[in-house]
Structure formats: structure tokens, C-alpha cells
């Protein structure tokens, strides 16, 4: 293969149009169309496409790890805020306690929405049904509710 054909195959593997590829490498578009009829060139494009897909998969895995790491850090921060809110509820009276509860609930809602969207997207990719994710989330929320109900929020700490 000629260097221009190799470059064309790489550009096609990146999803560029025939017109864009031809313009980029400085050939007429009919050349690119003619190359696409050649079995060797088709194999080269397929090989370059497979390489590109591997690169994209690696990048997606890195992004997935970063997203999960970020989510984990956010959940850790949420736990800190929830503990602080719980302490403030016991120490505060009236409006201050309500403000802390609302702040903690809002943070929890935002992070939960992010987590649900992320895991729903991941689940679709892995073939899980959204209802499976919903059942898992409901189960986790019920466990948290049991823990909260175990605390007596009505009585201040002494």
C-alpha cells in the first residue's frame, strides 16, 4: 500500500467521509472510491478500524474508572455532609435543623441522580435491564431507611 492509502485507511477508520479523506490527503475523491473497491484496501480499513475501536475501548475504560473514582469521592463527601447534618439536627432548633436536613437531602438527590444515570448507562452497555438497577437502588434505599429509623432523631444527644 502507498502512504496515501495507509493515511486514507486511518482517516476512514476514524469515521471521516470520503470527501474529507480525499481533501485531507490531497487526492481526488474518485481515487478513494476506487481504493474502497479493492479487497486489500478494505482489509486495511477493517484492520485500522479494529485498532481504533481498541483505542476507544481503552479510553472508555479510563473514563469509566475516573467517573467511578469521582463518584466514590462524591459519595464520601456526601457521607461527611450527612454526618454533619445529623450532628447539626441534634444541636439545632427549628429553622436551622430544617435547613440542614434540606441541604443534606439536596446533596443526596443530586449525587444519587448522577450515580443512577451513570450506572443505568453502564447497565445498558452490559445488558442489564433498568428494572434490575431500580430494584437494587430500592433495596439500598430501604437498608438506609432502616438505619435512619434506628436513630432517634427526636431526642437530642446528651
Secondary structure as UniProt FT lines:
FT   HELIX           3..13
FT   TURN            14..15
FT   HELIX           18..25
FT   HELIX           29..36
FT   HELIX           39..91
FT   HELIX           94..126
FT   HELIX           130..150
//
